[in-house]
């Protein structure tokens, strides 16, 4: 634990060229999601992949895919296979977002996200078809530059129609 704390302090204290320049960025993240509906409130694993174009230091456009729940749809299908009513779980979202960035200092910047996409809802019940809904999402992120190309990002997003909160930690590469 002390070694991890020391490495974190070195990363924060070290000098990095964190100037955000126009260009393509990709990032991958993992974390957890929390789905809340009238039947349950459960935690699940979440993953995301994003590709973005940084237009200027303050604005970017992003395409994203977020797996909202990996484990729940699998276990729900085992427990609701023969239910009379179909119970749907949000499983994935893909869409586009506008991202605003506010540089805090040379290393950190705060990001706000507003997006729209399609959310897939899955049912484990036999004969029930999956369906998609248009969904809006909002998010906040803290980005820490680790050099001129790499960054670490922690992000929280809320998906409105799916009623899912995600908290993700990931790496970002700026070309």
C-alpha positions in Angstrom: 0.0 0.0 0.0 2.9 2.4 0.8 4.5 1.6 -2.6 1.2 2.4 -4.4 0.8 5.6 -2.4 4.4 6.6 -3.2 3.9 5.9 -6.9 0.7 7.9 -7.0 2.5 10.9 -5.3 5.3 10.7 -7.9 2.7 10.7 -10.7 1.0 13.7 -9.3 4.2 15.6 -8.5 6.0 14.9 -11.7 6.0 17.3 -14.6 3.8 16.4 -17.6 3.0 18.2 -20.8 -0.8 18.1 -20.3 -1.7 20.7 -22.9 -4.7 19.4 -24.7 -4.1 19.6 -28.5 -6.5 18.8 -31.3 -6.5 15.2 -32.4 -7.9 11.7 -32.0 -8.2 10.1 -28.6 -9.1 6.6 -27.6 -9.9 5.3 -24.2 -10.9 2.1 -22.4 -12.3 1.9 -18.9 -13.8 -0.6 -16.5 -15.8 -0.2 -13.3 -19.3 -0.8 -12.0 -22.8 0.1 -12.9 -25.8 0.4 -10.7 -29.2 -0.3 -12.2 -32.3 0.9 -10.3 -35.9 0.0 -11.1 -39.0 -1.0 -9.3 -37.9 -4.6 -9.0 -34.2 -4.3 -8.0 -31.3 -2.1 -7.3 -28.2 -4.0 -8.2 -24.5 -3.5 -8.9 -22.8 -5.0 -11.9 -19.5 -4.9 -13.9 -19.3 -2.2 -16.6 -16.9 -1.6 -19.4 -16.5 1.2 -22.0 -14.6 2.0 -25.2 -14.5 5.5 -26.6 -13.0 7.3 -29.6 -13.1 11.0 -29.6 -11.8 14.0 -31.6 -10.5 16.9 -29.6 -11.5 20.0 -31.5 -9.8 22.6 -29.2 -8.6 22.5 -25.6 -12.2 23.0 -24.4 -14.4 20.9 -26.7 -14.4 17.3 -28.1 -16.9 15.0 -29.8 -17.0 11.4 -28.7 -18.4 8.1 -29.9 -18.8 5.5 -27.2 -19.9 2.0 -26.4 -20.7 1.2 -22.7 -21.5 -2.3 -21.5 -24.0 -1.4 -18.7 -24.1 -4.8 -17.1 -22.3 -8.0 -17.9 -23.4 -10.4 -15.0 -27.0 -9.3 -14.4 -28.5 -10.2 -17.8 -26.9 -13.6 -17.6 -28.3 -14.5 -14.2 -31.6 -12.8 -14.9 -32.1 -15.1 -17.8 -31.6 -18.1 -15.5 -34.1 -16.9 -12.9 -36.8 -15.4 -15.2 -36.7 -17.9 -18.1 -40.2 -19.2 -17.4 -41.8 -16.1 -15.8 -45.1 -14.9 -17.3 -44.0 -11.3 -17.5 -40.8 -10.3 -19.3 -38.3 -8.4 -17.1 -35.9 -6.3 -19.1 -32.4 -5.3 -18.0 -30.3 -2.6 -19.8 -27.2 -4.3 -21.1 -25.4 -1.8 -23.4 -25.4 1.7 -24.8 -23.8 3.2 -27.9 -24.0 6.8 -28.9 -22.3 10.2 -29.3 -21.5 12.9 -26.8 -20.2 16.4 -26.6 -17.5 16.9 -24.0 -16.5 20.2 -22.4 -13.1 20.4 -20.7 -12.0 22.8 -18.0 -8.2 22.7 -17.4 -7.4 22.9 -13.7 -3.6 23.0 -14.0 -0.9 21.5 -16.2 -1.9 18.0 -15.3 -5.6 17.9 -14.5 -8.8 18.9 -16.2 -12.4 18.5 -15.4 -14.8 17.2 -18.1 -18.5 17.4 -18.5 -20.4 15.2 -21.0 -23.8 15.4 -22.6 -24.8 12.7 -25.1 -27.5 10.7 -26.8 -27.5 7.1 -27.9 -29.3 3.8 -28.1 -29.7 1.5 -25.1 -30.3 -2.2 -25.5 -32.7 -3.9 -23.1 -32.5 -7.7 -22.7 -34.9 -10.2 -21.3 -34.1 -13.6 -20.1 -37.6 -14.8 -20.6 -38.1 -17.4 -23.3 -39.8 -15.8 -26.3 -39.3 -12.2 -25.2 -37.4 -10.1 -27.7 -34.8 -7.6 -26.8 -35.5 -3.9 -27.7 -33.7 -0.6 -28.0 -34.6 2.9 -26.7 -33.1 6.3 -27.5 -31.4 7.4 -24.3 -29.7 10.5 -23.1 -26.7 10.5 -20.8 -24.8 13.0 -18.7 -21.4 12.6 -17.1 -18.5 14.1 -15.2 -14.8 13.1 -15.4 -11.5 14.0 -13.9 -8.6 13.5 -16.3 -4.9 13.3 -15.2 -2.2 13.6 -17.8 0.6 11.0 -17.4 2.6 12.5 -20.3 2.1 14.1 -23.7 0.0 11.1 -25.0 -1.3 9.1 -22.0 -3.9 10.0 -19.4 -5.8 8.4 -16.5 -9.5 9.2 -16.3 -12.2 8.5 -13.7 -15.7 9.1 -15.0 -19.3 8.9 -13.7 -22.2 8.7 -16.2 -26.0 8.5 -15.8 -28.2 7.0 -18.5 -31.7 8.5 -18.2 -34.0 5.9 -19.9 -32.0 2.9 -18.5 -31.8 4.4 -15.0 -28.2 3.3 -14.8 -25.2 5.0 -13.0 -21.7 4.0 -14.1 -18.4 4.7 -12.4 -15.4 3.9 -14.6 -11.6 4.1 -14.3 -9.6 3.9 -17.4 -6.7 4.9 -19.6 -6.7 7.3 -22.5 -4.3 7.7 -25.4 -4.1 10.9 -27.4 -2.6 10.5 -30.9 
